[in-house]
Amino acid sequence: MAMAAAEIEALIRAALPDAVVEIRDLAGDGDHYAAHVVSPAFAGLSRVAQHKLVYEALGGRMGGALHALQLTTAVPN
């Protein structure tokens, strides 16, 4: 069962409401996505901690409904 890009975006926005979220379907199969997430919540956090926040927002769907996510995060300028 694949996830839609809109569902991934909604989950991330629910956890990080101030985030700017861009989702791209890399393979056109609904299984391999790239996400770029920019949020003030990432200020002062390591890249690993930033990614952990996003993965937590996905509620354990990584490796299940969501097969692969190429994730980049940033703090707004």
C-alpha positions in Angstrom: 0.0 0.0 0.0 1.7 3.2 -1.3 1.4 6.6 0.2 0.3 9.7 -1.8 2.6 12.8 -1.7 -0.3 14.8 -0.3 -0.5 12.4 2.6 3.2 12.6 3.4 3.0 16.4 3.2 -0.1 16.5 5.5 1.6 14.3 8.2 4.7 16.6 8.2 2.6 19.8 8.3 0.6 18.4 11.2 3.7 17.9 13.3 5.5 21.0 12.0 2.7 23.5 11.1 5.2 26.3 10.3 7.1 24.2 7.8 7.5 24.7 4.1 7.2 21.2 2.6 8.0 20.1 -0.9 7.4 16.4 -1.9 8.5 14.9 -5.2 7.7 11.3 -6.4 11.1 10.2 -7.6 10.1 7.0 -9.5 6.4 7.7 -10.3 5.5 4.6 -8.3 4.1 6.2 -5.1 6.9 4.4 -3.2 10.0 6.6 -3.6 9.8 10.2 -2.6 12.1 13.2 -2.0 11.0 15.6 0.7 12.5 19.1 1.3 11.3 20.5 4.7 12.2 24.0 5.9 11.1 24.9 9.4 12.1 27.3 12.2 11.7 24.3 14.5 15.0 23.0 13.2 17.0 26.0 14.5 19.9 24.8 16.7 19.3 21.1 15.9 21.8 18.8 14.2 20.8 17.5 10.7 20.2 14.1 12.4 17.8 15.6 14.9 16.0 17.5 12.2 15.5 14.3 10.2 14.3 12.5 13.3 11.6 15.2 13.8 10.4 14.5 10.2 10.5 10.7 10.6 8.5 11.0 13.9 5.9 13.0 12.0 5.5 10.1 9.6 4.4 7.9 12.6 6.4 4.8 11.8 5.3 4.6 8.1 8.9 4.5 6.9 9.7 1.0 5.6 6.0 0.2 5.5 3.5 2.3 3.6 6.4 4.6 2.7 9.3 2.6 1.2 11.9 5.3 0.6 12.3 9.0 1.4 15.2 11.1 0.3 15.0 13.8 3.0 16.6 17.2 3.1 15.9 19.7 5.9 16.8 23.4 6.5 16.2 26.3 8.7 14.6 29.4 7.0 17.0 32.2 6.1 
